[in-house]
Every structure is written in C-alpha cells, then in structure tokens.
C-alpha cells in the first residue's frame, strides 16, 4: 500500500468518524432544544457536558484529517479537502461522507443558533422578573428597617403616650 493510498484510507476513516460524531452532536442539539423549551435544568446540565465532549472529539478529528491532508500535500483546511476530492481518484465514498459532514454541520449550526435564541429569551424573562422583584424590594426597604420593624413614622393617637 503506497503513501497516497494509505492517506486516502486514513482520510476516509477519519471522515466516517466525523460523520458519526457530528450525527450524535446534531441529535444532542435537538434534545437540548426540547430541554430548553421544557425548562428541564437537570437534562440541560447533562446535555451540556455531553455536548462539550463531542465538540472536543470533533476538533480532534478535524485536526487529524487536516494533518492527513497536509501529509498528502494539500492545504490543511476546507479548501485543501475540496482540492483533495478533485484531484484524488476513487473518492466517491469520501465525497459522500464529506457532503454528509457538511450538511450535518450546517444543521448543527442552525440548531445551536436556535438554542442560543431560546437561552437569550429565557435570560430576558428571568432578568425582567428579577428587575420586578428588585423594584418591589426597594419599596419594601423604605417601609421596613433591617430589624424588620416599620420605619414609617406614625403620629400617636390622642391620649396615647409614645415611649
């Protein structure tokens, strides 16, 4: 097996792994979206940890694929991958995996954007609620002192001796 053939096999295997991991990430983003809508904080925490692990794995695989491209004399980036696909022979499987990876990445990017919008909406509602509570606290603070006693001065009634 020559270097070019082993490089082709390495890129193909790497892309297959990337497609698998990106599929998992895309599915996880859909679950995250549901958890955000349902306000399921426990599930969100679990999903966030899993998402971080998948993103780390995707970055590792991308670096690995780019290293293989570089070893074959191509740029270690998307343009290099496109050039590789155009120049290499027998890349039907690799092309199919590359296209699948690009489609999954676009879908994941869109789902991540949607999830960010949901998070921002939730933060806005929470901030508005907090602001409302703080307004009420400020008014209450002018009526009650730190000891919980009323600070509002009242005039004693007729015949009442204030002590």
N, C-alpha and C positions, 0 to 999 in steps of 0.2 A: 504494500500500500504506500503510495507516494505522499509527500507532504500536502499537496493540494487536495488529494482525496481524503486524507485524514482531517484536514482543516474543514472540508465540506461536511464531513460526518459530524465533527465537533460542533459546527455552527447549527446543523440540523438538530442535534440532540439538545443544544442549548435553547434553541427556539421552541422546541417541544415543551421543555420545562417552563419557559417563559409563558407560553400559552396556558399551560396548566395553572401556574401561579396567578396569572392575570385573571383567569376564569374564576378562581377562588376569590380573588380580591373584588371582582365585579359583583359576585354573589354576596359577598360580605357587605358591600356598599348598599345593596338593595335591603339587606337585613337591617343595616344601620338606619336607613331611611324609615323603615317601619317602626323601629325602636324610637326614633325621634318623634314620629307622629303620635305614637302611643305614650310618650314620656316614660319609657322603660329605662330608668337610670342604671339598673343592675346590668341589663343586657348591653347598654351602651358602653359601660366600662369594659365588659368582656370583649366586645367587638373592637373597641379602640386598641386594646392590647394585641388582638389578633391582626388587626389592620397594620399595626406598626411592624409586626414580624414579617408579614407578607411584603410590605414595602421594602424592608431591608433585603429580603431574599430577591426581590425584583431588581434592586440596584446591583446586587452581587452578580446576578445572571447577565445583566446588561454589560457590566464591566468585563465579564468573561467573554461574551460574544464579541465585544469590541476588541478585546485582546486577540481573539482568533482572526478577526478581520485584519488587524494590524499585521499579524504574522503572515497573512496571505498577500500583504502589500496594498491593502485598501485602507481608506480613512476609517478611523475608529469612531464612526458616528452613523447617523441615519443615511447621509449621502453615500458613505462607504458601503453600507448594506445594499443600497439601491444599485450602486456600481457593481458590486459583487454579483447580484442577481442578474444583471445584464450581461456580464462577461462570463460567468461560470456556466458550464453546460450541465444539463440534467438537474435543474433546480426546481422542478415542478412542486415537489413536496416542501421544499424550503420556502418557495414563493407563497404557497398556500398557508404555511404556518406564519410567515411574515405578515401576510394580509390579515389573518385571523388576529394576530397580536395587535396590529394597528387598529382594527375595529374594536377589539376589547378595550384597548387603551382609550379610545375616543369615548366609548360608553362609560367607562370608569371615571373619566374626567368629567363628563356631564353629570353623572350620579353624584360625584364628590361636590360639584358646584351646587347641585340641588340640596344636598345635605348641609352645605355651608349656609345656604339661604334659610333653611329650616332652623339651623342653630342661631343665626342672626335674628330671626323673628322671635324665637324663644327668649333670647337675651333682651330684646327690646321690651317684650311683655314683662319680663322679670324686673327690668330696670324701671319701667313705668310703675309697677306695683311697689317696688322699693321706694321710689320717689314719693308716692302717695302715702305710704306708711311713715316716711320721714316727715312729711308735712304735718301729719296728724300728731306725731311725736313732739314736734316743735310747739304746737299749740298746747298740748297737754303739759309740756315742760314749763310753760308760763303760768299754768294753774297750780302745779304741784312742785314742791321742793324735793331735794334729794332724799329727804326722810319720808316722803310720801304724804306729807301734810299739805293742806291747801295753802297757797301763798297769796290767795285773793283776800284782800283786807275787807272785812265787813264791819259795819258800824253796829255796835251793840244796841239792842233794843232798849226802849225806855224802861228805866228801872233796873236794868241789867248792869252789874258791875263787872268790868273786864279785869282780869288778873294777869 
